[in-house]
Amino acid sequence: MKRAATVLAVAAIGTSVSAGGAFAATTKWDVMVTGTFKTKAAATKEITKLKAKKLTGFKAVKSGKTYKVERVFTTHKKANSELAKLKKDGFKGKVAKG
């Protein structure tokens, strides 16, 4: 009986560890253009400026009563790389854990 209980305990620990790893892998990083926009049209206009500088993949996202312009990345390194490009082209921005 002790052996069966030990196997169940090890299986439960293994499941929780692997589930924890799955959650860690789903962390997203947002690169946000600093500032909020009152309308979706204003946010879209900012996206057009980004596209002109070959910064693509940004979307207007509703945030309360305003909009923000952001792009999501799967790693912090990729998000920081995009932020560097953003700043080099004269935009203000930040990286946030999403």
Number of C-alpha atoms within 10 A of each C-alpha: 5 6 8 8 10 11 11 11 12 11 12 11 12 12 12 12 11 11 12 11 11 11 9 10 11 11 13 16 21 22 26 22 23 14 12 16 21 12 14 16 12 16 23 18 13 20 21 15 13 19 13 10 13 12 16 13 11 21 17 21 15 16 11 7 9 15 21 24 25 22 19 19 19 14 15 17 11 14 22 18 11 19 21 15 14 21 13 10 13 10 15 14 18 17 20 14 13 12
